Amino acid sequence: MRLRKRQRLLLVVLVLLLGGGSAALVLAALGEKVSLFVSPSDLAARPLEPGKRLRLGGLVEPGSVTRGTDGEVRFAVTDGTHSVRVVYRGVLPDLFREGQGIVTQGQIDASGVFRASEVLAKHDETYMPKEVAEALKRSGHWKDGSTGAPK
Amino acid sequence: MIAELGHFALVLAFAVALVQGTLPLLGAARRDATLVAVAPPAALVQLLLISIAFGALTHLYVVSDFSVANVAANSHQSKPLVYRISGVWGNHEGSLLLWVWILALFGAAVAAFGRNLPVLFKSRVLAIQALIGVGFLAFMLFTSNPFERLDPAPLEGRGLNPILQDPGLAMHPPMLYLGYVGFSTTFSFAIAGLLEGRIDPSWARWLRPWTLAAWTALTLGIALGSWWAYYELGWGGFWFWDPVENASFMPWLAGTALLHSAIVVEKRDTLKSWTILLAILTFALSLLGTFLVRSGVLTSVHAFASDPARGVFILALLVVAVGGALALYAWRAPSLQGGGMFAPVSREGALLLNNLLLASATATVLLGTLYPLALDVVGGPKISVGPPYFNATFVPLMIPLFLALPIGAVLAWKRADLVGAVQRLWLAAVLTVALSVGLVLVSDLELGLSLIGYGLGLWLILGSLADPLSRAALAGGGFGRFWRRLVGLPRASWAMVLAHAGLGVLVIGVTATSTGQSERILTMKPGETAEIAGYEVRFEGVREVRGPNWIARRGTFTVSRDGNFVTELASDKRFFVVEQRPTTEAGIHTTLLRDLYFVLGEPARDGAWTVRLYHNPLVVWIWGGAVLMALGGLLSLSDRRLRVGAPRPARVPAAMSAG
């Protein structure tokens, strides 16, 4: 019987160790490794320190897209009230165009330019990313009919 | 007419499911043989009816009957036949029909092939299976009827999302669903076992083929999805930790744990309540996956529909099924008697460690997937949890799992014998270290995570192979005897070796691709050359081509190495006329050692084009490894012991009289 108790104790210790370990990993990761979703107005109202992981959502400002050499693209993301300049190196998604709702992943650099590592435009042309739609509603630039229900 | 026939068949199937879900349970409780006997034929009839409905919908798609709303919304006459057929499950209603069809398929399979199951137990399993069917058929009939008519009928359909018009994606959902829904059988076995209050080694034996079948299909389904994402989405990634991917990955992790813990129940008659809990949770995670994907709470390519009524219905279904099962578990599980002793260093100890690690990994994935949703619900900031989170939580849990795996696989049941394990594995360990050191010396591999990845992969492969080889060698004798012993090992042992080595192959592929990928983004004019990973790439220019329902600009590249021609690759920017949507087709050249992966971008200035060139080392190993794992599952399914070794008939009467 003593042996069985010792085994049970061992098991409990192991479970606690693993559970505690994974909980610590999860908590540390949730603190640092997630990205906050912001709109251009959020950034204007409360500038964040450079280097934080962000997802910036809004519309591609019409007339703002310029293409440089070796695949560098500059454009501005706007929610109608404020806009943020974005620099991205890479091939844009198929549905990227001016006026399209997009989400970009990246960080603000010291000069206030958003350096995007990823640009997402969803695969349905009538589709507006949920976060973008809400950000636009908040800034009062939401037109019904500018988007359909995601299909 | 055909649509009404399909609808009618679904309504009938619903009625049959109601009968199959209630009478046998009543009969089992009252020991009424007549009521119990209802279950198997009902399961077969249900399969027949849902097959009729499925056939009807397929027919409507093939003939492009746009008076049916579902067909009009998702198909088009110009679509090639194969995508008109795969379009059946390329939408919300149709994919649910596929879901219930596979559910009925598994029910009928239990009815037809479960001959060794005691009659009472089998009828209970089938009844639970039918109750799940009742929920999903009701969901279809009341919120997502695929046969709804449209009046007036449009002349043309709206087409199918072009990125879904693809051979990989035609196969991905059926395979994935075979896995997802296959775990419904383990759920039904668990509930039936709890109802009878009898969970023993023979229960685990009955469970095993169904777990294996579901696990194998899910493995292949996930691999297909990952392969599709790799070649279709055009950025050379194979796994994005997208919530919908996680939704299929969580049942896989839990199912893998279940596969292993059920072995402990079978061999040692212990770890029973945990195994039951895993069987319930695996299917709960499948249901959760269905909820996440089908309710539209996630924004993803996979989210076809977002009708709040549907979300609420599936959530209710989830709560009833899982809540009911867990309540039954809480009530019945304490009465399950644990078996023998549990030495820490033993096969069962190792399998327990496997389960703890896999369960923790499932939990971290679950948290990462649900946390943004939960935060959103309570009105917190909007966040997204991506690869950095999962790399920081999931990967560290896999390292001890992979380290321990080959050791656990050679440990004997019951008694602790580390010396024997060392005897069998020292050569593999030495080889692993030597090869890893060699890898660092010959390549410019940096010390760090990538070396750990390669080392673990090698360890998994060599450590898994070492067991059968050393077992055959330790017996002594000449080569002929060695070979005979090797061939004579039971298929289940070879299956384990294959699956574990396949995991090693996958780990190496993942490591190589994530750490050794070269990427070049540049603008090229026709005739210009660029260099990537030792290959010279000449951009030949862009021309227009036409497909069945798309037009495309096709960029071609000629690849050579040291002056020798390697291949010519073409990447398309396709525009689907009906759907008015563009897609990108990457040009890919695959060998065992690397993929060349070229993507044509947009036109830049002066006739130049943006292009992206990737060199992905060993990327095909990822899917090769997954296929090896699935082959392991199939091989294990074919083991004779599994089919023949069911309980002796003498035990059946005992089962009839047991609670």
Chai-1 contact restraints between the chains, C-beta under 6 A:
chainA,res_idxA,chainB,res_idxB,connection_type,confidence,min_distance_angstrom,max_distance_angstrom,comment,restraint_id
A,Q7,B,F342,contact,1.0,0.0,6.0,A-B,restraint_1
A,L10,B,P344,contact,1.0,0.0,6.0,A-B,restraint_2
A,L18,B,L356,contact,1.0,0.0,6.0,A-B,restraint_3
A,L18,B,S360,contact,1.0,0.0,6.0,A-B,restraint_4
A,S22,B,S360,contact,1.0,0.0,6.0,A-B,restraint_5
A,S22,B,T364,contact,1.0,0.0,6.0,A-B,restraint_6
A,L25,B,T393,contact,1.0,0.0,6.0,A-B,restraint_7
A,V26,B,T364,contact,1.0,0.0,6.0,A-B,restraint_8
A,V26,B,L367,contact,1.0,0.0,6.0,A-B,restraint_9
A,V26,B,T393,contact,1.0,0.0,6.0,A-B,restraint_10
A,A29,B,Y389,contact,1.0,0.0,6.0,A-B,restraint_11
A,A29,B,A392,contact,1.0,0.0,6.0,A-B,restraint_12
A,A29,B,T393,contact,1.0,0.0,6.0,A-B,restraint_13
A,K33,B,P388,contact,1.0,0.0,6.0,A-B,restraint_14
A,K33,B,Y389,contact,1.0,0.0,6.0,A-B,restraint_15
A,K33,B,A392,contact,1.0,0.0,6.0,A-B,restraint_16
A,V34,B,I383,contact,1.0,0.0,6.0,A-B,restraint_17
A,V34,B,V385,contact,1.0,0.0,6.0,A-B,restraint_18
A,V34,B,Y389,contact,1.0,0.0,6.0,A-B,restraint_19
A,S35,B,S384,contact,1.0,0.0,6.0,A-B,restraint_20
A,L36,B,P381,contact,1.0,0.0,6.0,A-B,restraint_21
A,L36,B,I383,contact,1.0,0.0,6.0,A-B,restraint_22
A,F37,B,K382,contact,1.0,0.0,6.0,A-B,restraint_23
A,R55,B,S384,contact,1.0,0.0,6.0,A-B,restraint_24
A,R67,B,A604,contact,1.0,0.0,6.0,A-B,restraint_25
A,T69,B,T523,contact,1.0,0.0,6.0,A-B,restraint_26
A,D70,B,L522,contact,1.0,0.0,6.0,A-B,restraint_27
A,G71,B,I521,contact,1.0,0.0,6.0,A-B,restraint_28
A,G71,B,T610,contact,1.0,0.0,6.0,A-B,restraint_29
A,R89,B,I521,contact,1.0,0.0,6.0,A-B,restraint_30
A,G90,B,I521,contact,1.0,0.0,6.0,A-B,restraint_31
A,V91,B,V599,contact,1.0,0.0,6.0,A-B,restraint_32
A,V91,B,G601,contact,1.0,0.0,6.0,A-B,restraint_33
A,V91,B,T610,contact,1.0,0.0,6.0,A-B,restraint_34
A,V91,B,R612,contact,1.0,0.0,6.0,A-B,restraint_35
A,D94,B,P582,contact,1.0,0.0,6.0,A-B,restraint_36
A,D94,B,T584,contact,1.0,0.0,6.0,A-B,restraint_37
A,H123,B,I163,contact,1.0,0.0,6.0,A-B,restraint_38
A,H123,B,V301,contact,1.0,0.0,6.0,A-B,restraint_39
A,E125,B,R581,contact,1.0,0.0,6.0,A-B,restraint_40
A,P129,B,T299,contact,1.0,0.0,6.0,A-B,restraint_41
A,K130,B,T299,contact,1.0,0.0,6.0,A-B,restraint_42
A,E131,B,K382,contact,1.0,0.0,6.0,A-B,restraint_43
A,P150,B,S306,contact,1.0,0.0,6.0,A-B,restraint_44
